[in-house]
């Protein structure tokens, strides 16, 4: 089972955030195979730690950073190979501010700066560098709430090696995802966002187009 560590004071907010996030993970990320390296940990459940941080606007970012540090440490010391931290905090709603937090304090966490952990950023307004903000490619890393996905470097290296043994290249993942999102189109992406998942019609189109 995925363990959930919760510090949000309002129970209904907790339930809503957890429900929407889980729906996105299991009804969007997994069916679309957006991250092959995280596929196995998410499917097996026991390999992923899922943490919600406080949405209290009075809580300083230093407190959130401490939570991230604790989660990063548990990711290295526990059998779990990945950890997902959802930070529904007002100060991270702006994408630029979020990325400043990712590239600054989060990137300076010991296990991250030492190269033992990778951090994959996800945000509702995520924008890849050099890509227009309105481009559908950005939906690859767009999530319901700001979040951080910690992956152990040894696990990523192993996944990359296995991917290579099957004739794949890591850069192919981005190309495949971007092309798939362009195939789905803006209307389709918005439909997925509104429904909180990929419906049968879109999945059928994706498979017929060879993205399955």
Residue pairs with C-beta under 8 A, 6 or more apart in sequence:
1 45
1 46
2 45
2 46
2 48
2 49
2 50
3 49
3 50
4 18
4 50
4 51
4 52
5 49
5 51
5 52
6 14
6 18
6 51
6 52
7 52
7 53
7 54
7 67
8 14
8 17
8 52
8 53
8 54
8 55
8 56
8 88
9 54
9 56
10 55
13 55
13 88
14 52
17 52
17 55
17 86
17 88
17 144
17 145
18 52
20 144
20 145
20 196
21 50
21 52
21 86
21 143
21 144
21 145
21 147
22 50
23 196
23 197
24 143
24 144
24 196
25 42
25 84
26 42
27 196
27 197
27 198
28 34
28 192
28 196
28 197
28 198
29 35
29 38
29 42
30 39
30 42
30 43
31 197
31 198
31 203
32 177
32 180
32 198
32 206
33 39
34 140
34 177
35 120
35 173
36 159
36 163
36 173
37 151
37 155
37 156
37 159
37 160
37 163
38 48
38 82
38 149
38 151
40 47
40 159
41 47
41 48
41 80
41 81
41 82
41 155
42 48
42 82
46 79
46 80
47 79
47 80
47 81
47 82
48 80
48 81
48 82
48 83
48 84
49 71
49 74
49 75
49 78
49 80
49 82
49 83
49 84
50 83
50 84
50 86
51 67
51 71
51 83
51 84
51 85
51 86
52 85
52 86
52 88
53 64
53 67
53 85
53 86
53 87
53 88
53 89
54 63
54 64
54 89
55 88
55 89
55 90
56 89
57 89
57 90
57 91
59 89
61 89
61 91
61 101
61 105
64 87
64 89
65 105
65 106
65 109
67 85
68 85
68 106
68 109
68 148
69 109
69 110
71 83
71 85
71 150
72 83
72 109
72 110
72 111
72 112
72 117
72 150
73 111
74 80
74 83
75 81
75 82
75 83
75 111
75 117
75 150
75 152
76 111
76 116
76 117
76 152
81 151
81 152
81 155
82 149
82 150
82 151
82 152
82 155
83 149
83 150
84 147
84 148
84 149
84 150
85 147
85 148
85 149
85 150
86 145
86 146
86 147
87 145
87 146
87 147
87 148
88 145
88 146
89 146
91 97
92 98
92 101
92 123
92 146
93 124
93 146
94 125
95 123
95 124
95 125
95 126
95 127
98 121
98 123
98 146
99 121
99 123
102 119
102 121
102 148
106 112
106 119
106 148
107 113
107 119
109 117
111 117
112 118
112 119
115 153
116 152
116 153
117 150
117 151
117 152
117 153
118 150
118 151
118 152
118 153
118 156
119 148
119 149
119 150
119 151
120 141
120 148
120 149
120 151
121 141
121 147
121 148
121 149
122 141
122 142
122 143
122 146
122 147
122 148
122 149
123 141
123 142
123 143
123 146
123 147
124 142
124 143
124 144
124 145
124 146
125 133
125 142
126 138
126 141
126 142
126 143
127 133
127 138
128 137
128 138
128 140
128 141
131 137
131 138
136 181
136 182
136 184
136 185
136 186
136 189
137 177
137 178
137 181
137 182
139 181
139 189
139 192
139 193
140 174
140 177
140 178
140 181
142 193
160 170
163 169
163 170
176 211
179 211
180 206
180 209
180 211
181 189
183 205
183 206
183 209
183 211
184 192
184 202
184 205
184 206
188 202
191 199
191 202
192 198
192 199
192 202
198 206
203 212
206 212
